[in-house]
């Protein structure tokens, strides 16, 4: 066990300031050295430079932990936002945790309820069975015998959001100077503003309790899904008590060597839940992670962690369906794809059809093919899904150049969809992907 993340303004400011200075020095050194490099050596230097910048960014966020580390996790899930070398560094944030010691656990419960764990519960496990960037989860038992999962928030998290996001803005502005690989400043600001808003929401556990109740009711007609019940009298803004579900997380479940039939079953449940949530409920869990799912012995799927959810507009959902259906046509219906991208705000109205066809589409082709591959036939074997493509730097820069704006829903959709595909690939599940919202079979345009 360790102490909580540092919350002092001076300490966090010093970490951020050092990172900004290191990033600025790295940018200047890279530009100066580039004046004498050959093209071949320049490409190697560019990759090494992006790795270095990613390490600087991750290093600062890992020292700050808490909301900064959570922001790193979310940024690492943004498809095409960062060069791959930088994104890979930020992805390390998914494996960093800071568990609280017992004294801080008791202090937090007394602050929230005026009583310690021994008074609140018949039994309380002093060691957390799960820990993440913003909090940790302890097992507990009520006098009635009900098993609970009690989520406790690390101290000082809410107070650090503003300073952490300000540090991120400054860092990304420094990294973006003279870089053709990062999006426009306005797009970066939109993504960071959305992350800041969602962090504030995620740190209000009373709001997560409400989301749990909402999804529990929304999925009531789905016997294959289980959403934990909440316990309001034992919950607050910084503590969330909920029903503890019995099941295994993904890696544990896969280690039990499930049959292909079992893999296919849970894969279908995951896929159907995503499609139903997006196109019917228009609301998704927007923080995809294997730890948010429990594979239960009776074939049901337990859904955990509703701290970060997103409501989608009908226009956005229609736009995604239109774009992917057009991409599935053979040949691709470029006119409809361009119309959908215009509706989603991804491209400017001034972009000509020729530029869209000859410049932007080739830059996006690999990612588009990967995203839509599961819908190219009525059934899809996710064990055959290739790894997320790593676009060539020139194509990455070309795509970034034409990116006009981002619909506020898009980063959350991208994260949720990427998480779904990674889960299904790990399961090697064979899934029926036919659905009424996205063209399920490859068709030919007239």
Phi, psi and omega in degrees: 000150178225171178288169179291162178303149179295131183245353180296135183300319182293317181296314181290324179296323179294319178298313181296317181297319178296320180295318179298317180297317180294320179295318179297317179295321179296320179296314181296317180295321180295317180294318181296316181292333182293342181293336184245006183274150169283169180299319182293313178294328179297322179292319177296320180293323179298315180297315179298323180294318180294322176298317180298316179297320178298321179293321178297314181296312180294320182302316179294316183291328178288325176292319180288327182054204176053232184293329178294317180293323177296319177298322177298319177300314182294319180295327181292343180266002180277109182293124174076003183283313178251156166304148187303321182298322178288319181298321180296324178294317181293331181297341177298339182296339181291347186246012181253131178224159179225085182292146177279150173276169187299322182298319179291326177299311180297318180300315181297314181295322178292323177296321184277323189235355181075007180219154178273177183298325181292336178271332183277329187230153174292327177211139180222128181277117185292335178263132179291141175264353175208141179217143180222194187288332185252343183186185182217166186235131179246149173276146178209163179225136176276166178300332179284351181097356181293129179274130182241156166246120185250114183266124182244134181271139176297144179297146172078006184294312183298323183289341185266352185302309185301313182290322180295317181289327175297319177298317180297318179300314180296318180297314182291327174296319178295316180293328185280346182296117178075005180263129177270359184266345180259149179296171177301155182302322181294325180288318176301317180297320179299314181297315181293323178296320178295319179296317180298317179297315182290327176298317179298320179293318184293335180276359175258095185293338176294327176289321177297322177299320178294320177296320177301315180295320181296312181290327177299319178288319182296328181262013184301329181274004180253095183293347180273359181241146176228124174248129185299147172282145179261161179236092188302325183289345179247019182234156178205195178292335183243001178224134179228115177258127181217165177301134177268117182274146178265121180177180181244143171285169191308305185296322178295319181293318178295327179294340178281001178057060178295156178286165177298325178298319178292320177299315181296321180299308182290328175298319179294320178298315179299313182295312182297323179295318178297310183296316179297317181295319182288311190265342178254302179284332186055038177211134184231151159295123188252016178231074188291134179196137180304332179292351180271005182232141175239126177269111188265151187298333182272009177091358178273157179251121177273133181252126183238164171061088176249030179292328180239102176236164181219130173271132182251146177282156176298323181296319180294313180299318177297321181295319177296315179299317180295314182298312184289324176298319179292324178290337180275348177293151175235110000287166180303136178277088186297326180297314180290325177298315180296320178299318181294318180294326175295315181297326179278354178079012183287328182235158181280147177300336182283350180292123183286158178299324180294315179296319180300314184287318190265337184249307187282313185301317176299327180289333183261353192304314184295316180293318178300316181296321180293317183294323186264354183308318182297340183262005182282353177211166182293329178232145182223135176266104183290348173293341179265357181295124179291167176296157177307123183297145177254102184297146175299146182307320181296320179290323176301314180295323179294317179295316179299323182297325183267352180290116186273315184198180177228130169298140184301336181280338192299314180301323180290320176297313181302315181296315182295319182289319177299317178299319178299310183297321179295322177295313183294325177294317178298324179286338189052046185274146172259121193230140171282113184259358179300133177203160186283355186258333180234133180308120188271340180235149177294125181238168179252138176284151180299000000 
